[in-house]
Amino acid sequence: MKDQHTVSARPERGRPSGGETPPAPKDASDGGRPGGQPGDRSRGRYGTRSGRARGGSVVAALTGLAIAVSGCAGSSNAAAPAASGRTETHPGSGATDPAPERPATSPPDERKEQGEQKEPARPSPAPPAPDAALPKDPPRLARSLTGTVEELRRAVDTWVREGDPAKGQPPEPVVLLALHQQRIYRYLARNPKVASRTYAELPKALAGQAKDNVTAARNLLSLVRPISGSAKFRVQPPEPAGVLLGHFRHAERRFGVEWEVLAAVMFVETKFGRVRSPSYTGAKGPMQFMPGTWAAYGMGGDIQDTRDALLAAANYLHASGAPRDYRRALYAYNHSQAYVDAVLLHARQIKQDIRNYYAYYNWQVFVVTTEGDRRLTGP
């Protein structure tokens, strides 16, 4: 693997916590069965339901909370299904909005004659430092989150419009703002009372996004077992965001599994391929497959290759019920309702605004230790 290096997860005192976290879940094992348990079909394709892991074992071992969940669930006995020929459709938007009225201002040349000066664009504030202190009281925390999300969206728009997400690294403002956003959500996930009061201070649209992200983080934290002593994780930079997006959409076209769901699974499993260590149960690769499951659904590909792994994941989810029943398919992938809910919450956010995909792409890997959290990747 290129650009791969080993990071020791030996706990360090005094480092601020934040971001996302990556250790193993409670009672994880490699035994799974295809199909899992039927989900709550009354809640729709992206419906969520709270609840801790139940029934059977957690097949995927979390090695990076949002994370490296290591171990694609499922039986190694089932045969791979044939690929479907689903195509994407893009219906028209219908009626168009009326053209906005022009503001009653002087024409440019007239303003010049009158000596008026064009007001300079307001510069964006400097992005927060990687370990900047987080506010603790809900009003200030809400203001910090609101400003961070607004600036992050602008930074992502600039990156997509003026840069090339299929090449190179994300701009520094995107990286730093996404990390700060991640750390705020993680803090709220561990402080439910503060979270409830913070939601009330947020704009309605952002409050919904915050609830989804905080609930997903809280669900995944419920599966994490802090490590003690020394542990090592292999991490590496992910493939470019635009390249991954192409892989997701290719897998969707072939197997009919929505690309947003595949992206959410990879995000939760290995933070888009940052974590490359096998799980303690033996799961491998960017989608964390058990060898037996890979033999059935890997279609002869390389378990460590991102494109091959995404096709295998789409193949397995399709065989387990997707897209008709995502809850059932995801439960087969990992026998935990908390995991299923978290993946669907993240997928819903990506589906609502593709900028959330680019934000998640820049969330970093943290490890949970008995002495606090450590960030393994990022600035």
Stockholm file with secondary structure:
# STOCKHOLM 1.0

chainA/1-379         MKDQHTVSARPERGRPSGGETPPAPKDASDGGRPGGQPGDRSRGRYGTRSGRARGGSVVAALTGLAIAVSGCAGSSNAAAPAASGRTETHPGSGATDPAPERPATSPPDERKEQGEQKEPARPSPAPPAPDAALPKDPPRLARSLTGTVEELRRAVDTWVREGDPAKGQPPEPVVLLALHQQRIYRYLARNPKVASRTYAELPKALAGQAKDNVTAARNLLSLVRPISGSAKFRVQPPEPAGVLLGHFRHAERRFGVEWEVLAAVMFVETKFGRVRSPSYTGAKGPMQFMPGTWAAYGMGGDIQDTRDALLAAANYLHASGAPRDYRRALYAYNHSQAYVDAVLLHARQIKQDIRNYYAYYNWQVFVVTTEGDRRLTGP
#=GR chainA/1-379 SS CTTCEEEECCCCTTCCCCSCBCCCBTTBCSCCCTTCSCCCGGGCTTCCCCCCCCSSCBCSEESSBTSCEECBCSCSSSCCCCCCCCCCCCCCCCSCCCCCCCCSCCCHHHHHHTTCCCCCCCCCCCCCCTTCCCCCSHHHHHHHHHHHHHHHHHHHHHHHHHSCTTSSCCCHHHHHHHHHHHHHHHHHHTCHHHHHHHHHHSCHHHHHHHHHHHHHHHHHHTTBCCBCSCCEEEECCCCCHHHHHHHHHHHHHHHCCCHHHHHHHHHHHHTTTTBCSCCTTCCBTTTTBCHHHHHHHSTTCCTTCHHHHHHHHHHHHHHTTTTTCHHHHHHHHSSCHHHHHHHHHHHHHHHHCTHHHHHHHTCCCEEEETTEEEECSCC
#=GC SS_cons         CTTCEEEECCCCTTCCCCSCBCCCBTTBCSCCCTTCSCCCGGGCTTCCCCCCCCSSCBCSEESSBTSCEECBCSCSSSCCCCCCCCCCCCCCCCSCCCCCCCCSCCCHHHHHHTTCCCCCCCCCCCCCCTTCCCCCSHHHHHHHHHHHHHHHHHHHHHHHHHSCTTSSCCCHHHHHHHHHHHHHHHHHHTCHHHHHHHHHHSCHHHHHHHHHHHHHHHHHHTTBCCBCSCCEEEECCCCCHHHHHHHHHHHHHHHCCCHHHHHHHHHHHHTTTTBCSCCTTCCBTTTTBCHHHHHHHSTTCCTTCHHHHHHHHHHHHHHTTTTTCHHHHHHHHSSCHHHHHHHHHHHHHHHHCTHHHHHHHTCCCEEEETTEEEECSCC
//
